[in-house]
Every structure is written in C-alpha cells, then in structure tokens.
Amino acid sequence: MTLDGIVILLKKLLDVLLVWMALYFILKNLRQNMKMVLLFKGILIIVVLKIFSDLLDLTTISYLLDYVITWGPLALIVIFQPEIRNVLEHLGRSQLLGKHKMLTVDEREKMVYEMVNALDYMSKARIGSLTVFERDNGLTEYIEKSKKIYADISSDLLISIFFPNNPLHDGGVIVQGNKVTSAGAVFPTSDNLKISKRLGTRHRAALGISEASDCISVISSEETGRLSVAMGGKLHYNLSLDEVKLLLLEELRPKKSILLEEEEMKDEEEK
C-alpha cells in the first residue's frame, strides 16, 4: 500500500470515528433529557411516514412531509434553543482529565472517609447540607460565583460550613479532587415534574446540577436527617451511610484503574 493510500484510509477511519463520537454524545444526552427524547421519537415517526408515503405513492402526505423535512430543522432550532444551548455548554465544560482521577487510592479513601464522618454528624444533628463532587465536567461557572476556600476536605470543615447561622450554610460546597474549592454555591434547580413535592430546594438543586453535569451531589436533609445522592439526573433517596460510602468510592474511582486492577488480579492468578 502506498503512502497516499494509507493517508486516505486514515482519513476515512477518522471520519467514521468522528461520526460515532457525535452519535454517542447525542444519545448520551438524549437519555438525560425528556424533551430531547420526545423530539427524537417525533423525528423517527416523520421519517417512517415519509418512507411509507413514498412506497405507497401517497402524494398529499408526501408533499406535506417534504415541507416538514425542509423547514423542520429551522423550527427545531428556534423551539429547542434552550436544550441545544445546554448540550453545547455541557460539551464546553468537559475536561480530558478530571481532578478526581489524579487522586491515589489512599487520598480517595480519606476524602470519602471525611465526607461520611461529616454526613454521620449532620444526619444525626439534622443539619442540611449539599456537597457536589466535580468529575469530568468542570463547575468553574459556579465556583466563580461562590466563596473560594481551596482547603483539604475534612469532616470538621464541612460541618462548620453547614452549621446553622453560618453565612454559607444555605449554599452548596464544591469539591475538586480532594479539595473543598468553594462554598455558598448556587445551583440551578431541576424542573423535573416527577420529583416529590415533599423535597425542598436543596434536593432540587442537587438534582438540577446533576442534570447539567456529570457531578455527584450528596445531600443531608434538614427536616428528616436522611441522606440522598443525585447523579445523572436521578435522585437516590434515603440511603444509609454505608451505601453513600460505597457509591462515592465506586463513582469517584477512575475507570482505567478498574481495568488495571482486573488485569493485575488475572496476572496474580496466572502466577
């Protein structure tokens, strides 16, 4: 194979790879957005109707569908402008390497240990809290509007921030890696109609920021003392301390380390 042939082949592979990446990103965001799911279903129905109208030679419906297909994209851009903007913002916030992936096993376990200790105290004392762990999607826009701290995460620090009458206790804490970056952060509240009306602003904010990014939001309820975790637009309500601990350890662990551990275990078994 000549050099020109190799270049052409690489270009074709790159073209296919970019298309698959675009499809993966679109489908990933579709799963988290009910409006986009309904939009996708509507487009599929129109495509199926167009195919049948052409096969059966249905002139009138085919003529109408041609107009819909011609002007539909422009109408969709206008109608779904907020959703399109959210997708683009989500792409812009993506980081190649989240700070949580740079932590050692000991640093990650210590961070989770401090978080769980703080949750244990706040749950028993009925202290409301919202702690957000950044992952691959950056939370810079929320950090910039909150009170900068940048201190090592500790149970004492978290308890003091969320203690009643503290000026920062109503907002959320943002954790990057094993550092408390800021406190008093304000997050967008979710407009998901399936959320129970009994849940307050803190839970809605936790769910809202989990819909806007891939972060992990941990909540302790001021009214009930119950613990909850929001991820990927879903709220895991009334969890035990052990469940929160295991969930954080699993979700904050880099996926590559899982593969490496599995390979190491296989190597040890072979030996």
N, C-alpha and C positions, 0 to 999 in steps of 0.2 A: 504494500500500500504506500502510495506517495504521500509527501508532506501535505499537499493540498487536500488529499482525500481524508487525512487524519483531522485536519482543521475543520473540514465540512462536517465530519462525523461528530466532533466535539461541539460544534455549534448546534447541531440537531439535538444532541443529548442535553445541552444547556437549555435549549428551547423547551423541550419536554419537561425538564426539571422545574423550570420556572412556572409552567402551566400547572403542574401538580402541586407546587407550593401555594400558588394562588387558590386552587380549588380547596386545598387543605385548610387554608386560613379562612376562606369563606364559609366552609362547612362547620369549622370550629366555632365561628361567631354566630352562625345560624342557630346552633344548639342552645346558645345562651340568650337569644333574643326572640321572644314570641312573635313580635311584629314581622321580623325577617323570615321566620318560619312560614307564617301565613302568606307573605309575599312570594316566597319560593314555591309554595303549593299553587298559588294563583298562576304563576308563570308556567308551571308544568301543565296545568289544566288548559291554558291557552295554546300551548304547543301541541298537546294531544288533539284538541279540537281542530287545529289547523291541519294536522296530518289527516284526520278523518274527513274533513271537508274537501281536501284535495283528492283523496282516494275515491270518495263518493260523488265528486263533482258537484258539490253544493255551492252554487255560485254566490248567493246572497251572503251566507255566513262567512264564506271565504273572503269576500270583498270587505266585510266589516272587520274581520280578523287582520287583514292586511293593514288597515288603518290603525288598529290597536298596536300591532307589532312595529309600525313605522313611528308612531308618536308616543308609544308606551314608555320607552326609556326616558324621554324628556319629562313626562308626567311623574315617573317614579323618582327622578332626581329631586323634583320640587316637593312631592308629598313626603318622601322619606329622607329629607335633608338632615334631620337630627340624627337618625340612625347611621347614615353614611358618615357624618362627621364623627360620631362616636367610634366607628370602626377605624377611621383614619387616625384618630387620636390614640386609639389602642395600639395601632401599628407604630406610631411615633414614640410611644413610651417604652416599647420593647427594648430590652438590653440583651446583649450577647451573653453576658455572664453576670447573673445576679450575685449580690454580695453574700447571700446565704450559702452559695455553692463554694465559697472560698474558705468556709469555716472547717476546722478539723472536727473529728468526731467528738473529742473532749469539749471543745468550745460549743458545739451544737447541743450536747447533752447538758452542759452547765447552763446555757441560755434557757433551755426548756425547764430545767430544774428550778431556776429562779422564777420563771413565769408561773409554774404550777404552785410554788410556795405562796406567791402573791395572790393567786386565784383562791387558794385554800383559805387564806385570811379574809379576803374581801367577800367571798361567798358566805362565810360564817357571820361576818360583821354587816352583811347586807350593804356593801359598798358597790355602787355601779361603776363599771369600767369598760373601756373599748380599746383594745390593743391590736394594731394592724401590723402584720409581718410582711414586708416587701419581698417579692420574689423576682421574676424576670421583668415584669412591667414596672417601670420607675414611678415613684409617687412624688416627684420633685415639685409639681404644681401645688400639692397640698402641704408639703414641708415648707415651702416659701411663705405661705400664708399663716404658719403656726409659729409657736415659740421654740426656737432652736435650743437644743440641750447637748446632744452628742456626748453621752456618758455610757459607761458599761452598764448593761442591763442587770438589775438586781431587784429582788423582791421588795426591799426597803424603799428603793426609788419609786417603783410602780405604786406601792401603797401610799406613799406620801403625795404623789401626783394626783391620785384619785380620791384622796381623803376628803370628806365633806368640808365645804367652805374654802378649799384650795381654789385659787382663781382659775386653774387649768383643769379642774376635775370634770367639767362638763364636756370637754372636747375629747379627741382620741389621741392615743400615743402611736407614733410610727417607729418601727424597729427596722433597721437596715443591718443585715449581718447579725452581730451580737451587740449592737449599739442602739441605745434609745436616741434617735436623731432629733425628734421634736415631740411636743405635747400641745394640747389645745387645738388639735387639727379638726377642721370641719369637713365632713364628707357628704357627698350627695345622697339623699335618702331614696330608697327604692320605691317605685310606683307599682310594684307587683301587687295585683289585686288579690292574690292567693294568701298573702300574709295575714295572720290572725290580727284582729283589731286590738287584742289584748297586749300585743307587743308595742313597746314605745319607740321613741325616736332613736335611741341608741341601737336597737336591733335593726331598725330600718336603715340607719346609716351604715351599719356593718354589712348588711346585705347589699346596699347600694354601691359601696366601694368594691365589693367582691364581684359585682356585675361589670364594673368599669375596668377592673384589672384582675390579675391572677393572684392577688394577695390572699392572706389568711387573716380573718378578723375573729378575735376572741372576745367574748362578752361575758361579764358577770352582771346579773340583774340586781338593781337596787331594791326592787319590790319583793322578789322571791329568793334571791341568792343563787338562782340556778345559772349554770354555765352553758354557753352556746358557742358554736363556731360557724362562721359563714365562709364558704368557698365556692367559686364558680357560679355565683348567683343562687346558691342553695344554702338554707339555714339548717344546721344540725342542732336541734334544741334539746335542752335538759340533759347534758352529758355529765358523766362522772369525771372526777379529776384524772383517773387513770385513762379514761377514753380520750380526754383532751391531751394528755401527755403522749400517748401512743400516736394520736393523729398528728401532732406537731412534729414528733420525731420522724414520722414517715414522710410527711409532706415537705419538710424542710431539708430532707436528705437529697443530695444530687442524684439524678438518675444514673449517671455514669458510675458513681460509687457502688450502686446496687449491682451493676453488671460486673464490675471489677471484683466485688466480694463473691459473687457467684462463681466467677472464673477461678478465684483463689481457692474456694471450697472444693471445686472439682479437681484442681491440681493436688490439693492435700489428700483427697480421696484416692486419686490415682497412685500417689506415693505410698 
